[in-house]
C-alpha cells in the first residue's frame, strides 16, 4: 500500500497528480499547513517537516523530484517516465527538476503575501522581484513550447509525461502571483494539461493555503 501525506496547494499536489495518473491504489492523508507538520509523528516521515512524504513498501520518501522519479521508474517507465536510453531522458530530467526553480520563487511570494501576518514584515520589493523571476520561468517554458518541432503539445516531443505534471503544478501555484497573459503557448499548454482528470482530482476541496485567485504586488511607497 502507498500512503501519501499531503497538504492542499503545496508541492505534494505534484505527487497526488502523479498517483492519479498512474491509477495505482493509494491512501491519502491530508494535513493543515500548520504546526502539525512539526509534530514528532510527521517528522519521522519527513525530517524537515515538509510535504510530501510517501510511505511505500515499508520505506519512507520525501522530496517531490525523488518521489516522482521513483514512481515513474516503478509504475510507468515509458508513459509518465523516460528511462535511461530514451532519447528524451535528458529533457525529461531537466524539466522535471526545473519545476523547483519556479517553485522556490512561488514559495517566497507565498511567504510575503500569505505566511507573514504583519504588514511591517512584508516587502513590496521582494514581491516585485520574485514575481519578475516567476515570469522569467514562464519565458523559459514559452521558449521550449515554441521551438519549431512537430507535435510540441507538451514539454517533450514524445508526449505527456511527469515533467508536464511537475512544471504544470508549479505553474498552478505561480499563477497566484503572475499571470500567463504574455505567454500564449504556455497558457495553451497549461489549459491542455489541467483539463486532465488527474489534475482535477488533485485540486483542493475547499481548503488550501490561498484565499484568493491572485495576489498583486504591493505598490512601492
CORFENSUL-V438344 format. One record per pair of residues at least 24 apart in sequence whose C-alpha atoms are under 10 Angstrom apart, sorted by sequence separation. I is the first residue (numbers start at 1). GAP is how many residues later the second one is. D is the distance in whole Angstrom. If there is no record, write none. Layout:
BEGIN
I|GAP|D, I|GAP|D
END
This chain:
BEGIN
1|24|7, 2|24|5, 3|24|5, 4|24|5, 5|24|5, 6|24|5, 7|24|5, 8|24|8, 9|24|9, 29|24|10, 69|24|9, 105|24|9, 106|24|7, 169|24|10, 1|25|6, 2|25|6, 3|25|6, 4|25|6, 5|25|6, 6|25|6, 7|25|6, 8|25|8, 105|25|6, 106|25|8, 109|25|10, 164|25|9, 165|25|10, 168|25|7, 169|25|9, 1|26|8, 2|26|9, 3|26|7, 4|26|8, 5|26|7, 6|26|9, 7|26|6, 28|26|10, 104|26|9, 105|26|7, 141|26|9, 164|26|9, 168|26|8, 6|27|9, 7|27|10, 69|27|9, 105|27|9, 106|27|9, 27|28|10, 65|28|9, 68|28|8, 102|28|10, 105|28|7, 106|28|7, 165|28|8, 26|29|10, 104|29|10, 105|29|6, 164|29|7, 165|29|9, 7|30|10, 26|30|9, 104|30|9, 141|30|10, 164|30|10, 169|30|9, 65|31|7, 66|31|10, 102|31|8, 103|31|9, 155|31|10, 168|31|9, 172|31|10, 64|32|10, 65|32|6, 101|32|10, 102|32|6, 105|32|9, 153|32|9, 154|32|10, 64|33|9, 65|33|10, 101|33|9, 102|33|9, 138|33|8, 153|33|10, 160|33|8, 165|33|9, 169|33|10, 65|34|9, 102|34|9, 103|34|10, 137|34|9, 155|34|9, 165|34|8, 176|34|8, 64|35|10, 65|35|8, 102|35|6, 153|35|9, 154|35|7, 179|35|8, 15|36|10, 16|36|9, 64|36|9, 101|36|8, 102|36|8, 138|36|9, 153|36|7, 154|36|9, 176|36|8, 177|36|9, 178|36|8, 5|37|9, 15|37|7, 134|37|9, 137|37|10, 152|37|9, 173|37|9, 176|37|6, 177|37|6, 178|37|8, 12|38|9, 13|38|9, 14|38|9, 15|38|9, 99|38|9, 142|38|10, 146|38|10, 154|38|9, 175|38|8, 176|38|4, 177|38|5, 178|38|8, 11|39|9, 12|39|6, 13|39|8, 15|39|9, 98|39|9, 135|39|9, 145|39|10, 146|39|7, 153|39|8, 154|39|8, 175|39|7, 176|39|6, 177|39|6, 178|39|9, 5|40|9, 10|40|9, 11|40|7, 12|40|4, 134|40|7, 135|40|10, 138|40|9, 142|40|10, 143|40|9, 145|40|6, 146|40|9, 153|40|10, 173|40|10, 174|40|9, 175|40|9, 176|40|8, 177|40|8, 5|41|10, 10|41|7, 11|41|7, 12|41|8, 134|41|9, 138|41|9, 139|41|10, 142|41|6, 144|41|9, 145|41|7, 10|42|8, 12|42|10, 98|42|10, 135|42|10, 138|42|8, 141|42|9, 142|42|8, 143|42|9, 144|42|9, 7|43|9, 8|43|10, 98|43|10, 131|43|9, 134|43|8, 135|43|7, 139|43|9, 142|43|6, 143|43|9, 145|43|10, 6|44|9, 7|44|7, 131|44|10, 134|44|7, 135|44|8, 138|44|9, 139|44|7, 141|44|9, 142|44|5, 145|44|8, 5|45|10, 6|45|6, 7|45|8, 131|45|10, 132|45|10, 133|45|10, 134|45|9, 135|45|8, 138|45|7, 141|45|6, 142|45|9, 5|46|7, 6|46|5, 95|46|9, 131|46|6, 132|46|8, 140|46|10, 4|47|9, 5|47|6, 6|47|7, 130|47|9, 131|47|6, 135|47|9, 138|47|10, 139|47|9, 142|47|9, 4|48|7, 5|48|5, 6|48|9, 15|48|10, 130|48|10, 131|48|10, 135|48|9, 138|48|7, 141|48|10, 4|49|6, 5|49|6, 15|49|7, 18|49|10, 19|49|9, 22|49|9, 95|49|10, 128|49|10, 138|49|10, 3|50|8, 4|50|5, 5|50|8, 12|50|10, 14|50|7, 15|50|9, 18|50|7, 22|50|8, 127|50|9, 128|50|10, 3|51|6, 4|51|7, 12|51|9, 13|51|9, 14|51|9, 24|51|8, 2|52|7, 3|52|5, 4|52|9, 11|52|9, 12|52|7, 15|52|7, 19|52|8, 23|52|9, 2|53|6, 3|53|7, 11|53|7, 14|53|10, 15|53|7, 18|53|8, 19|53|10, 22|53|7, 1|54|8, 2|54|5, 3|54|10, 14|54|8, 18|54|9, 22|54|7, 1|55|6, 2|55|7, 21|55|10, 1|56|7, 2|56|9, 4|56|10, 15|56|9, 19|56|10, 1|57|9, 2|57|10, 3|57|10, 4|57|10, 5|57|10, 22|57|9, 2|58|10, 21|58|10, 22|58|8, 21|59|8, 96|59|10, 95|60|8, 95|61|9, 18|62|8, 92|63|8, 103|63|10, 110|63|9, 91|64|8, 92|64|7, 99|64|8, 103|64|9, 106|64|8, 110|64|9, 113|64|9, 91|65|7, 96|65|9, 98|65|9, 99|65|9, 102|65|8, 105|65|10, 106|65|9, 109|65|9, 91|66|10, 96|66|7, 97|66|8, 99|66|9, 100|66|8, 101|66|10, 103|66|9, 104|66|9, 107|66|9, 110|66|9, 89|67|10, 95|67|9, 96|67|4, 99|67|6, 100|67|8, 102|67|10, 103|67|6, 106|67|7, 107|67|9, 109|67|9, 110|67|9, 88|68|7, 95|68|5, 96|68|8, 98|68|8, 99|68|5, 102|68|6, 103|68|8, 106|68|5, 109|68|7, 88|69|8, 92|69|8, 93|69|10, 94|69|8, 95|69|8, 96|69|8, 97|69|8, 98|69|7, 99|69|8, 101|69|9, 102|69|8, 103|69|10, 105|69|8, 106|69|9, 88|70|7, 92|70|8, 93|70|8, 95|70|10, 96|70|6, 97|70|8, 99|70|8, 100|70|8, 103|70|8, 104|70|10, 106|70|9, 87|71|9, 92|71|6, 95|71|8, 96|71|7, 99|71|6, 102|71|9, 103|71|7, 106|71|8, 91|72|9, 92|72|9, 95|72|7, 98|72|9, 99|72|8, 102|72|8, 105|72|10, 106|72|9, 82|76|10, 79|79|9, 80|79|9, 81|79|9, 82|79|8, 79|80|8, 80|80|7, 81|80|6, 82|80|9, 79|81|8, 80|81|4, 81|81|6, 82|81|10, 79|82|6, 80|82|5, 81|82|8, 78|83|9, 79|83|9, 80|83|8, 77|84|10, 80|84|9, 14|85|10, 76|85|10, 80|85|9, 131|85|9, 76|86|10, 131|86|8, 130|87|10, 11|88|10, 127|88|10, 128|88|9, 129|88|10, 11|89|9, 72|89|9, 127|89|9, 128|89|6, 72|90|8, 127|90|6, 128|90|8, 71|91|10, 126|91|9, 127|91|7, 128|91|9, 11|92|8, 124|92|10, 125|92|9, 126|92|10, 127|92|10, 128|92|9, 10|93|10, 69|93|9, 124|93|6, 125|93|8, 68|94|7, 69|94|10, 115|94|9, 123|94|9, 124|94|5, 125|94|9, 68|95|9, 114|95|8, 123|95|8, 124|95|7, 125|95|7, 11|96|10, 114|96|7, 122|96|9, 123|96|10, 124|96|6, 10|97|9, 68|97|10, 113|97|9, 114|97|9, 123|97|9, 124|97|9, 65|98|10, 68|98|8, 110|99|9, 110|100|9, 65|101|8, 114|101|9, 64|102|9, 113|102|7, 113|103|9, 113|104|8, 110|105|9, 112|105|10, 113|105|9, 109|106|9, 109|108|9, 21|140|10, 21|141|9, 18|143|9, 18|144|7, 21|144|9, 17|145|9, 15|147|10, 18|147|7, 14|148|9, 17|148|7, 18|148|9, 17|149|9, 15|150|9, 14|151|6, 15|151|9, 13|152|10, 14|152|6, 17|152|9, 13|153|9, 14|153|9, 14|154|9, 15|154|10, 11|155|9, 14|155|6, 13|156|7, 14|156|8, 12|157|9, 13|157|9, 11|158|8, 10|159|9, 11|159|8, 9|160|9, 10|160|9, 13|160|10, 11|162|9, 9|163|9, 10|163|8, 9|164|7, 21|175|9, 23|175|9, 32|175|9, 33|175|8, 34|175|10, 21|176|8, 22|176|9, 32|176|8, 33|176|7, 20|177|8, 21|177|5, 31|177|10, 32|177|9, 20|178|5, 21|178|8, 17|179|10, 19|179|8, 20|179|8, 17|180|9, 18|180|7, 20|180|9, 21|180|10, 17|181|5, 18|181|9, 20|181|7, 16|182|8, 17|182|5, 20|182|8, 16|183|8, 17|183|8, 19|183|9, 17|184|7, 18|184|9, 14|185|9, 16|185|8, 17|185|5, 13|186|9, 16|186|6, 17|186|9, 15|187|9, 16|187|9, 13|188|10, 14|188|8, 13|189|6, 12|190|10, 13|190|8, 13|191|9, 9|193|9, 8|194|8, 9|194|8, 10|194|10, 8|195|7, 9|195|7, 8|196|5, 7|197|9, 8|197|8, 8|198|9, 9|198|8, 10|198|8, 8|199|7, 9|199|5, 10|199|8, 7|200|9, 8|200|5, 9|200|6, 7|201|7, 8|201|7, 9|201|8, 7|202|9, 8|202|10
END
